[in-house]
Amino acid sequence: MKSAKQKGVLGFLVLLVLLGAFAQAEAQDRRTVTARIANIRSGPGTNYDVLWQVEKYHPLLILETKGNWYRFRDFEGDKAWLHDSLVGKVDSVITVEEKCNVRSGPGTDNPIVFKVERGVPFKVLNRRGNWLKVEHADGDRGWIYKTLVW
């Protein structure tokens, strides 16, 4: 049988773990590419190599800031750098499944308006339950199920 002191210490430790998890969740700074095309670089400056490019509405998780540059992680776990002028606070998602249906309304009973592959970014316009109304940079709109995106 545990003493009151042991229970108090255990409760305190549980509280610390929960507060740490909450702080970590709050500390996650998610941003979105707002430029039509953005160069992703190997370091914080234009003198670093361009590793790849991403299109508008590509979501990023900011890991650190160095001057006007963000080091980020993307939906595939890749890490690189991007200038802060190319991103903003826009609600966005990116498809994570090989084939995703985008529908005319929030539900599988609605017709498919188009299909996309893995890695297509969207701006989120609305949320209804487990469904997201999304818009691609080219203007295509529809509803996608939230487990299909990051």
C-alpha positions in Angstrom: 0.0 0.0 0.0 1.3 3.4 -1.0 1.7 6.2 1.5 0.1 9.6 1.0 3.5 11.0 0.3 4.2 8.4 -2.4 0.7 9.1 -4.0 1.4 12.8 -3.9 4.8 12.4 -5.6 3.2 10.1 -8.2 0.4 12.6 -8.9 2.9 15.4 -9.2 5.0 13.4 -11.7 1.8 12.6 -13.8 0.9 16.3 -13.7 4.4 17.2 -15.0 4.2 14.7 -17.8 0.8 16.1 -18.8 1.9 19.7 -18.7 5.0 18.8 -20.8 2.8 17.2 -23.4 0.5 20.2 -23.4 3.5 22.6 -23.7 4.9 20.6 -26.6 1.6 20.6 -28.4 1.3 24.4 -27.9 4.9 24.9 -29.0 4.3 23.3 -32.4 4.3 26.2 -34.8 2.5 25.1 -38.0 2.9 27.4 -41.0 1.9 27.3 -44.7 3.8 28.2 -47.9 2.0 31.3 -49.3 4.2 31.8 -52.3 3.2 30.2 -55.6 6.5 28.2 -55.6 9.1 28.2 -52.7 12.7 27.1 -52.8 13.6 24.7 -50.0 17.2 25.1 -49.0 19.9 23.2 -47.1 20.7 26.1 -44.8 19.4 29.5 -43.6 20.4 31.7 -46.6 20.2 32.0 -50.4 23.9 30.9 -50.6 22.7 27.4 -49.6 21.7 24.7 -52.1 18.1 24.5 -53.3 17.1 20.9 -52.2 13.6 20.9 -53.7 10.6 23.2 -54.4 7.1 23.2 -52.9 3.9 24.8 -54.1 1.4 27.1 -52.4 -0.5 25.8 -49.3 2.3 23.2 -48.4 2.1 22.9 -44.6 5.2 23.0 -42.5 6.1 22.4 -38.8 8.6 25.1 -37.7 11.5 23.7 -35.7 13.7 26.8 -35.2 14.2 30.3 -36.4 17.5 31.8 -37.5 17.1 35.4 -38.5 14.5 35.5 -41.3 14.8 31.8 -41.9 12.7 28.9 -40.6 14.0 25.3 -40.2 11.0 23.1 -40.6 9.8 19.5 -40.9 7.3 18.5 -43.5 4.7 15.7 -43.7 7.3 13.2 -44.8 9.7 14.0 -41.9 12.1 15.9 -44.2 13.9 18.9 -42.6 15.2 21.9 -44.4 15.1 25.8 -44.5 12.7 28.4 -45.9 12.7 32.2 -45.8 9.9 33.7 -43.6 8.6 35.9 -46.5 7.4 32.7 -48.2 5.1 31.5 -45.4 2.1 32.6 -43.4 -0.4 31.4 -40.8 -2.9 29.7 -43.1 -4.9 26.6 -42.2 -3.6 24.0 -44.7 -3.2 20.2 -45.2 -1.4 17.9 -47.6 -2.6 14.5 -48.8 -0.7 11.5 -47.3 -2.4 8.6 -49.1 -1.6 7.4 -52.6 -5.1 8.0 -53.9 -7.6 10.4 -52.4 -11.1 11.3 -53.4 -12.2 14.9 -53.2 -16.0 15.1 -53.0 -18.7 17.7 -53.7 -19.8 17.5 -50.0 -18.8 16.2 -46.6 -19.7 12.5 -46.9 -19.1 9.4 -49.0 -22.6 9.7 -50.4 -21.5 12.9 -52.3 -20.0 12.5 -55.8 -16.2 12.6 -56.3 -15.3 15.8 -58.1 -11.6 15.0 -58.5 -8.9 12.6 -57.3 -5.4 13.5 -56.1 -2.3 11.6 -55.2 0.0 11.8 -52.2 1.6 15.2 -51.6 -1.0 17.6 -52.9 -1.4 20.6 -50.6 -4.7 22.4 -49.9 -5.9 25.4 -48.0 -8.7 24.5 -45.5 -11.8 26.6 -46.0 -14.2 24.8 -43.6 -14.5 21.8 -41.2 -17.5 19.7 -40.7 -17.0 16.7 -38.4 -14.2 14.5 -39.9 -14.5 16.3 -43.2 -12.5 19.3 -44.5 -13.6 21.7 -47.3 -10.4 22.4 -49.2 -9.1 24.5 -52.0 -6.1 23.8 -54.2 -3.9 26.7 -55.4 -5.4 26.3 -58.9 -8.9 27.0 -57.5 -10.3 23.4 -57.4 -12.5 22.9 -54.3 -14.1 20.0 -52.6 -14.3 18.0 -49.4 -11.7 15.5 -48.2 -11.8 13.1 -45.2 -9.3 14.2 -42.5 -7.4 10.9 -42.2 -6.3 11.3 -45.8 -4.3 14.5 -44.9 -1.5 15.8 -42.6 
